[in-house]
């Protein structure tokens, strides 16, 4: 378990092992939430939350529409190729 200290300026340095494990680089912004037992840091989202109705249909598709079965097969193939055992 790593430890850290609070500086006189109220700063806390996250240990390198924690930053590396989460892929947090310099400049990562966090949402800070106070809880009874401590503090929760959550990285801010890169993009704002947008209602689904404002995002559906934004990407253009050229060609014949795919059936639900074809879309599901494509998703399964993408997941298999991304997570196949090396």
N, C-alpha and C positions, 0 to 999 in steps of 0.2 A: 504494500500500500504506500502510495506517495503522499508526502505532506508538503504544505506551502505556508507562507506567512502573509499576513495583511501588512502592507506598507503604511508609512505615515500619511501617504496620499490616498489611502483607501484602495490600493491596487493589490490584486492577487495574481500571481503568475501560475498558470496551469502547467503542470509538469509536462515535459516533452513527450513522455510515453503516452499521456492522455491525449495531447494534441495530435500525435501521429496516429493513434488508434482511431480517432474520429475524422482525420483528414482536415483538421482546422489549421488554416494558415494565418499568417499575420494579417490583421485587418478584419478577421471574422467578427461579425457583430452578433451579440447575444441578447436575448430577452431574459431579464432577471426577475425571478419570482421569489418572494419571501415565504417561507413555510415555518411552521412551529419548530421543526427539527433542524432547519438550516436554510440554504439557498439553492434554488434550481436554476441552472443556466441552460437555455435552449437556443441553438443557433437560429438567427432570423432567417426566414425564407428569402430566397433570391428574388422571387417574384411575388407580387401581391396576390392575395386570394381573390379570385374572380368568380362570380356566380356562373354555374355551368351554362346557363342560357346565353351568356356572352362569349363563350369559347367554342361551343359546338358549331361545327360547320365552317370554321375559320380556315382549315387546311383544304386546299383544292385537290380533288382526285380526278385524274384523266383516265378514261377507259370505262369498261363495263363495271357496274357495281358488283361487289363480292357478296355472296350469300353469308348468312350467319355461320354455317358450317365451315365455309372457306376461311372466314376470319378467325374462327376458333382454331382451325388447323394451323394457320399461320402463326398464331400466338404460341401454340404448343411447340411448334418447330423452333421458334425464336428462344423460348425458355430452355428447351433441350440443348440448343447450341450454346447458349450463354452459360448454363450451369452444368455442362457435361464434365464428367470426372476426367482429370488430366492423367 
